[in-house]
Amino acid sequence: MTRLARFALPVLLLGLARCGGWLPPFETVPLPAPTDDTSGAMRVGVCYNFLTTTADAVRGLAAASCGPTAKPQPVERDVSLNYCPLLTPTRATFTCAAPDNQQ
């Protein structure tokens, strides 16, 4: 396989995945809350591929997981294969803030 083919094949597959929506974001286990966090707010984790998923899609999934009365607030982002698969390795963690707790 030539160098060009080795480079072009992953780029082509990634382009197809982006156009076809093959790698949609999905809910997963969120990062645990720090020990000093006493808010008790619900936490939501979302796995996604940063090359094929928009920030709006990730926020939309987090909002749907939080429910209609809470707004997702981004807390942290990490890359881990423990809770997210190889093709969607980035995990965003959100807290679900009640309307009276929003700033």
ChimeraX commands (.cxc) that place a marker at each C-alpha (Angstrom):
marker #1 position 0.00,0.00,0.00 radius 0.5
marker #1 position 1.44,3.36,-0.95 radius 0.5
marker #1 position 1.85,6.23,1.48 radius 0.5
marker #1 position -0.89,8.15,-0.27 radius 0.5
marker #1 position -3.32,5.26,0.08 radius 0.5
marker #1 position -2.47,4.88,3.79 radius 0.5
marker #1 position -3.26,8.54,4.31 radius 0.5
marker #1 position -6.25,8.79,1.97 radius 0.5
marker #1 position -8.17,5.77,3.28 radius 0.5
marker #1 position -8.64,7.06,6.86 radius 0.5
marker #1 position -9.49,10.54,5.58 radius 0.5
marker #1 position -12.07,9.09,3.19 radius 0.5
marker #1 position -13.62,6.92,5.91 radius 0.5
marker #1 position -13.76,9.84,8.31 radius 0.5
marker #1 position -15.41,11.97,5.63 radius 0.5
marker #1 position -18.01,9.30,5.00 radius 0.5
marker #1 position -18.69,8.97,8.71 radius 0.5
marker #1 position -19.22,12.72,9.00 radius 0.5
marker #1 position -21.57,12.87,6.03 radius 0.5
marker #1 position -23.51,9.76,6.93 radius 0.5
marker #1 position -23.90,10.38,10.64 radius 0.5
marker #1 position -22.29,7.01,11.42 radius 0.5
marker #1 position -20.76,8.18,14.68 radius 0.5
marker #1 position -23.55,9.91,16.62 radius 0.5
marker #1 position -22.94,11.01,20.21 radius 0.5
marker #1 position -24.47,8.93,22.99 radius 0.5
marker #1 position -24.96,9.07,26.74 radius 0.5
marker #1 position -22.47,7.29,28.99 radius 0.5
marker #1 position -21.21,7.23,32.57 radius 0.5
marker #1 position -20.15,10.76,33.64 radius 0.5
marker #1 position -16.99,11.62,35.50 radius 0.5
marker #1 position -17.63,11.35,39.24 radius 0.5
marker #1 position -18.18,14.54,41.17 radius 0.5
marker #1 position -15.22,15.85,43.17 radius 0.5
marker #1 position -15.29,14.96,46.87 radius 0.5
marker #1 position -15.77,18.63,47.83 radius 0.5
marker #1 position -18.87,18.99,45.58 radius 0.5
marker #1 position -21.91,18.97,47.85 radius 0.5
marker #1 position -24.43,20.25,45.30 radius 0.5
marker #1 position -25.86,16.82,44.55 radius 0.5
marker #1 position -26.62,17.92,40.98 radius 0.5
marker #1 position -27.25,15.18,38.46 radius 0.5
marker #1 position -24.30,14.56,36.13 radius 0.5
marker #1 position -24.52,13.44,32.49 radius 0.5
marker #1 position -21.74,12.02,30.32 radius 0.5
marker #1 position -21.73,12.12,26.52 radius 0.5
marker #1 position -19.31,10.17,24.29 radius 0.5
marker #1 position -18.60,11.70,20.88 radius 0.5
marker #1 position -16.05,11.96,18.10 radius 0.5
marker #1 position -14.75,15.54,18.00 radius 0.5
marker #1 position -14.07,15.28,14.27 radius 0.5
marker #1 position -17.60,14.23,13.28 radius 0.5
marker #1 position -19.86,15.74,15.97 radius 0.5
marker #1 position -20.82,19.36,16.50 radius 0.5
marker #1 position -20.86,21.01,19.92 radius 0.5
marker #1 position -24.58,21.69,19.45 radius 0.5
marker #1 position -25.26,17.96,19.02 radius 0.5
marker #1 position -23.39,17.15,22.25 radius 0.5
marker #1 position -25.18,19.91,24.17 radius 0.5
marker #1 position -28.52,18.81,22.71 radius 0.5
marker #1 position -28.04,15.24,23.91 radius 0.5
marker #1 position -27.00,16.50,27.35 radius 0.5
marker #1 position -30.08,18.75,27.47 radius 0.5
marker #1 position -32.34,15.83,26.56 radius 0.5
marker #1 position -30.71,13.73,29.30 radius 0.5
marker #1 position -31.08,16.50,31.90 radius 0.5
marker #1 position -34.79,16.92,31.18 radius 0.5
marker #1 position -36.92,19.94,30.40 radius 0.5
marker #1 position -36.48,21.70,33.76 radius 0.5
marker #1 position -32.68,21.67,33.93 radius 0.5
marker #1 position -29.95,23.18,31.79 radius 0.5
marker #1 position -26.70,21.29,31.16 radius 0.5
marker #1 position -23.56,23.06,32.32 radius 0.5
marker #1 position -20.25,21.71,30.92 radius 0.5
marker #1 position -17.90,20.52,33.67 radius 0.5
marker #1 position -15.08,18.57,32.07 radius 0.5
marker #1 position -13.94,16.81,28.91 radius 0.5
marker #1 position -11.62,13.83,28.75 radius 0.5
marker #1 position -10.47,11.14,26.34 radius 0.5
marker #1 position -10.88,7.63,27.70 radius 0.5
marker #1 position -11.49,4.20,26.25 radius 0.5
marker #1 position -12.93,2.94,29.55 radius 0.5
marker #1 position -16.42,4.31,28.93 radius 0.5
marker #1 position -16.27,5.44,25.29 radius 0.5
marker #1 position -15.33,3.24,22.30 radius 0.5
marker #1 position -12.37,3.80,20.00 radius 0.5
marker #1 position -14.24,5.76,17.30 radius 0.5
marker #1 position -15.98,8.07,19.80 radius 0.5
marker #1 position -13.33,8.43,22.51 radius 0.5
marker #1 position -14.09,11.92,23.83 radius 0.5
marker #1 position -16.36,12.19,26.87 radius 0.5
marker #1 position -17.97,15.45,27.95 radius 0.5
marker #1 position -19.43,15.66,31.44 radius 0.5
marker #1 position -22.24,18.06,32.30 radius 0.5
marker #1 position -24.11,18.92,35.47 radius 0.5
marker #1 position -27.84,19.47,35.23 radius 0.5
marker #1 position -28.45,22.86,36.82 radius 0.5
marker #1 position -31.92,23.70,38.06 radius 0.5
marker #1 position -33.26,27.06,36.79 radius 0.5
marker #1 position -32.89,28.70,40.21 radius 0.5
marker #1 position -29.21,27.59,40.38 radius 0.5
marker #1 position -28.26,29.06,37.01 radius 0.5
marker #1 position -26.10,32.13,36.91 radius 0.5
marker link #1:1,2 radius 0.2
marker link #1:2,3 radius 0.2
marker link #1:3,4 radius 0.2
marker link #1:4,5 radius 0.2
marker link #1:5,6 radius 0.2
marker link #1:6,7 radius 0.2
marker link #1:7,8 radius 0.2
marker link #1:8,9 radius 0.2
marker link #1:9,10 radius 0.2
marker link #1:10,11 radius 0.2
marker link #1:11,12 radius 0.2
marker link #1:12,13 radius 0.2
marker link #1:13,14 radius 0.2
marker link #1:14,15 radius 0.2
marker link #1:15,16 radius 0.2
marker link #1:16,17 radius 0.2
marker link #1:17,18 radius 0.2
marker link #1:18,19 radius 0.2
marker link #1:19,20 radius 0.2
marker link #1:20,21 radius 0.2
marker link #1:21,22 radius 0.2
marker link #1:22,23 radius 0.2
marker link #1:23,24 radius 0.2
marker link #1:24,25 radius 0.2
marker link #1:25,26 radius 0.2
marker link #1:26,27 radius 0.2
marker link #1:27,28 radius 0.2
marker link #1:28,29 radius 0.2
marker link #1:29,30 radius 0.2
marker link #1:30,31 radius 0.2
marker link #1:31,32 radius 0.2
marker link #1:32,33 radius 0.2
marker link #1:33,34 radius 0.2
marker link #1:34,35 radius 0.2
marker link #1:35,36 radius 0.2
marker link #1:36,37 radius 0.2
marker link #1:37,38 radius 0.2
marker link #1:38,39 radius 0.2
marker link #1:39,40 radius 0.2
marker link #1:40,41 radius 0.2
marker link #1:41,42 radius 0.2
marker link #1:42,43 radius 0.2
marker link #1:43,44 radius 0.2
marker link #1:44,45 radius 0.2
marker link #1:45,46 radius 0.2
marker link #1:46,47 radius 0.2
marker link #1:47,48 radius 0.2
marker link #1:48,49 radius 0.2
marker link #1:49,50 radius 0.2
marker link #1:50,51 radius 0.2
marker link #1:51,52 radius 0.2
marker link #1:52,53 radius 0.2
marker link #1:53,54 radius 0.2
marker link #1:54,55 radius 0.2
marker link #1:55,56 radius 0.2
marker link #1:56,57 radius 0.2
marker link #1:57,58 radius 0.2
marker link #1:58,59 radius 0.2
marker link #1:59,60 radius 0.2
marker link #1:60,61 radius 0.2
marker link #1:61,62 radius 0.2
marker link #1:62,63 radius 0.2
marker link #1:63,64 radius 0.2
marker link #1:64,65 radius 0.2
marker link #1:65,66 radius 0.2
marker link #1:66,67 radius 0.2
marker link #1:67,68 radius 0.2
marker link #1:68,69 radius 0.2
marker link #1:69,70 radius 0.2
marker link #1:70,71 radius 0.2
marker link #1:71,72 radius 0.2
marker link #1:72,73 radius 0.2
marker link #1:73,74 radius 0.2
marker link #1:74,75 radius 0.2
marker link #1:75,76 radius 0.2
marker link #1:76,77 radius 0.2
marker link #1:77,78 radius 0.2
marker link #1:78,79 radius 0.2
marker link #1:79,80 radius 0.2
marker link #1:80,81 radius 0.2
marker link #1:81,82 radius 0.2
marker link #1:82,83 radius 0.2
marker link #1:83,84 radius 0.2
marker link #1:84,85 radius 0.2
marker link #1:85,86 radius 0.2
marker link #1:86,87 radius 0.2
marker link #1:87,88 radius 0.2
marker link #1:88,89 radius 0.2
marker link #1:89,90 radius 0.2
marker link #1:90,91 radius 0.2
marker link #1:91,92 radius 0.2
marker link #1:92,93 radius 0.2
marker link #1:93,94 radius 0.2
marker link #1:94,95 radius 0.2
marker link #1:95,96 radius 0.2
marker link #1:96,97 radius 0.2
marker link #1:97,98 radius 0.2
marker link #1:98,99 radius 0.2
marker link #1:99,100 radius 0.2
marker link #1:100,101 radius 0.2
marker link #1:101,102 radius 0.2
marker link #1:102,103 radius 0.2
view
